[in-house]
Amino acid sequence: MRETDLLIIGSGPAAVSAAQGYRDNDGRGRVLLVTADAHAPYMRPPLSKDLLQGESGPGEIDLQPQEWFDDHDVEVLTDTEVTALDPDGHRVTTADGSDIGYRHLVLATGASPSPLPVPGGDTVLTLRSLADALALRDAADGAASAVVIGAGFIGCEAAASLAARGVSTTVVAPEPAPQSTRLGSDAGSHFAALLEQAGVRYSAGAQVESVSEGSVRLDSGVTIDVDLVVAAVGITPNSGLAADAGITLDDGRIVVDSSMRTSAPDVFAAGDVATAFNDTAGRHIPTEHWQDADDQGAVAGTAAAGVRAQWDSVPGFWTTIGDRTVKYAAWGDGYDRTHHSDHGTDGPGESFTIWYLDSDGVTVGALTLDRDEDYEAATSLIEEGKPAPI
Ligand SMILES: Cc1cc2nc3c(=O)[nH]c(=O)nc-3n(C[C@H](O)[C@H](O)[C@H](O)COP(=O)(O)OP(=O)(O)OC[C@H]3O[C@@H](n4cnc5c(N)ncnc54)[C@H](O)[C@@H]3O)c2cc1C
């Protein structure tokens, strides 16, 4: 059996940062990163943006250059799915039946696109991996029209990129405006305007009833004839390995403390697959963002090296729709009211800040477009539990 000191399952930001955190803190011995992905670690954010628009190629989105892996003495095994975890035996089994032993393990298995639960839903394209993005890009080459099902960030970004390629694109979603259920109606108006600026149509209040080759049928009875259908209806954490091993989950995510320790000895989890205790918030916060996966991975690797580390930063992300970047910092687990400020000059799709407040008026989030001073202030206000400057 192959033995490792630190075994990391995954190849996203949580995985690579875990390796870095371990080495940066004098973690010694053999570090092995095992991933089901066919490609060496790469960045996902460009998949729905530059790469889909054809502005960057697969070779330009490496998460780290090969020299980084050599310098840090981190081995990467691609195309290798881990199928079982035995926490008592400190080992995992891969799809070809090989066992790999570990002293410490980091589960950084991320998430997969949730299936579209309608007849024909299994025939549509989804977007999570580089292979998905290349398949979508190829399909877009021969397409005149596309429907993107779902108005989350990945759906909006992909739709804007398809439109930028000259594909006539419609986003179909149940919300009256994109993201309005989660982020409120003011945010929804801005996202609707950003989609419009990017040349995308938004079909509101629409539930997809079925998909068949060349068409999408809505519950209103309307059928849209289309060349390309993409579903972006949310993600499902890849927590099956942990669940089968008896590790504690909550709502499908692996529960970890602020040092990323799971309920099993010497097993850590980080990134989209985890719900981590945030020391500043004082509660578990599930996140689905690049920077948070990166931060949590670093904490897991540091803790695996035996050095105290905890996750205490405010979560957040940036999303780029067309050529406009919206920045968000928030605990992300709810708010009581919002305060919308467009500074009196601009309309939907132009610069704005939306402050998210709890019932005591404490800032719990901020969404901004071209208001970097508000975005920067927001992180400290959220961290310190202070009111918004409104
Ligand atoms: C198209 C797209 C655009 C995005 N844009 C943004 C953005 O602009 N800003 C932002 O903040 N976030 C963005 N995100 C989200 C961000 O990419 C994720 O939050 C982040 O990648 C999560 O990192 P992770 O390390 O937890 O997992 P992932 O990056 O999902 O990596 C998990 C890895 O684990 C592997 N794996 C899973 N199960 C197994 C197994 N059993 N055996 C072996 N390997 C396994 C998978 O193959 C995968 O490579 C985007 C995501 C996508 C898909």
The ligand as a MOL file (V3000), in Angstrom:
LIG
                    3D

  0  0  0     0  0            999 V3000
M  V30 BEGIN CTAB
M  V30 COUNTS 53 58 0 0 0
M  V30 BEGIN ATOM
M  V30 1 C -17.8370 27.9670 -14.0220 0
M  V30 2 C -17.5550 28.4090 -12.6190 0
M  V30 3 C -17.2710 29.7450 -12.3620 0
M  V30 4 C -17.0370 30.1670 -11.0720 0
M  V30 5 N -16.7520 31.4790 -10.8370 0
M  V30 6 C -16.5200 31.9030 -9.5770 0
M  V30 7 C -16.2000 33.2670 -9.3060 0
M  V30 8 O -16.1410 34.0990 -10.2160 0
M  V30 9 N -15.9530 33.6270 -8.0290 0
M  V30 10 C -16.0170 32.7270 -7.0070 0
M  V30 11 O -15.7800 33.0850 -5.8510 0
M  V30 12 N -16.3120 31.4250 -7.2210 0
M  V30 13 C -16.5530 30.9960 -8.4830 0
M  V30 14 N -16.8600 29.6830 -8.7160 0
M  V30 15 C -16.9440 28.7630 -7.5620 0
M  V30 16 C -15.5640 28.2200 -7.1950 0
M  V30 17 O -14.9180 27.7610 -8.3510 0
M  V30 18 C -15.7180 27.1130 -6.1700 0
M  V30 19 O -16.2650 27.6760 -5.0090 0
M  V30 20 C -14.3790 26.4490 -5.8630 0
M  V30 21 O -13.8280 25.8460 -7.0090 0
M  V30 22 C -14.5290 25.3960 -4.7790 0
M  V30 23 O -13.2790 24.8440 -4.5730 0
M  V30 24 P -13.0730 23.4040 -3.8950 0
M  V30 25 O -11.5840 23.2450 -3.7980 0
M  V30 26 O -13.8900 23.2860 -2.6820 0
M  V30 27 O -13.6690 22.3380 -4.9330 0
M  V30 28 P -13.6010 22.1760 -6.4990 0
M  V30 29 O -12.9340 23.3230 -7.1560 0
M  V30 30 O -14.9720 21.7930 -6.9250 0
M  V30 31 O -12.6560 20.9180 -6.6970 0
M  V30 32 C -13.0320 19.6350 -6.2390 0
M  V30 33 C -12.2140 18.5910 -6.9500 0
M  V30 34 O -12.3830 17.3360 -6.3010 0
M  V30 35 C -12.4350 16.3110 -7.2620 0
M  V30 36 N -13.1460 15.1650 -6.6720 0
M  V30 37 C -14.4310 15.1300 -6.2310 0
M  V30 38 N -14.7230 13.8990 -5.7260 0
M  V30 39 C -13.5930 13.1640 -5.8660 0
M  V30 40 C -13.2680 11.8280 -5.5530 0
M  V30 41 N -14.1460 11.0030 -4.9580 0
M  V30 42 N -12.0270 11.3640 -5.8570 0
M  V30 43 C -11.0990 12.1960 -6.4360 0
M  V30 44 N -11.3690 13.4850 -6.7560 0
M  V30 45 C -12.5970 13.9610 -6.4730 0
M  V30 46 C -13.1660 16.9410 -8.4160 0
M  V30 47 O -12.8690 16.2630 -9.6330 0
M  V30 48 C -12.6240 18.3600 -8.4010 0
M  V30 49 O -11.4920 18.4590 -9.2170 0
M  V30 50 C -17.0870 29.2330 -9.9910 0
M  V30 51 C -17.3760 27.8920 -10.2590 0
M  V30 52 C -17.6030 27.4680 -11.5610 0
M  V30 53 C -17.9060 26.0320 -11.8310 0
M  V30 END ATOM
M  V30 BEGIN BOND
M  V30 1 1 1 2
M  V30 2 1 2 3
M  V30 3 2 2 52
M  V30 4 2 3 4
M  V30 5 1 4 5
M  V30 6 1 4 50
M  V30 7 2 5 6
M  V30 8 1 6 7
M  V30 9 1 6 13
M  V30 10 2 7 8
M  V30 11 1 7 9
M  V30 12 1 9 10
M  V30 13 2 10 11
M  V30 14 1 10 12
M  V30 15 2 12 13
M  V30 16 1 13 14
M  V30 17 1 14 15
M  V30 18 1 14 50
M  V30 19 1 15 16
M  V30 20 1 16 17
M  V30 21 1 16 18
M  V30 22 1 18 19
M  V30 23 1 18 20
M  V30 24 1 20 21
M  V30 25 1 20 22
M  V30 26 1 22 23
M  V30 27 1 23 24
M  V30 28 2 24 25
M  V30 29 1 24 26
M  V30 30 1 24 27
M  V30 31 1 27 28
M  V30 32 2 28 29
M  V30 33 1 28 30
M  V30 34 1 28 31
M  V30 35 1 31 32
M  V30 36 1 32 33
M  V30 37 1 33 34
M  V30 38 1 33 48
M  V30 39 1 34 35
M  V30 40 1 35 36
M  V30 41 1 35 46
M  V30 42 1 36 37
M  V30 43 1 36 45
M  V30 44 2 37 38
M  V30 45 1 38 39
M  V30 46 1 39 40
M  V30 47 2 39 45
M  V30 48 1 40 41
M  V30 49 2 40 42
M  V30 50 1 42 43
M  V30 51 2 43 44
M  V30 52 1 44 45
M  V30 53 1 46 47
M  V30 54 1 46 48
M  V30 55 1 48 49
M  V30 56 2 50 51
M  V30 57 1 51 52
M  V30 58 1 52 53
M  V30 END BOND
M  V30 END CTAB
M  END
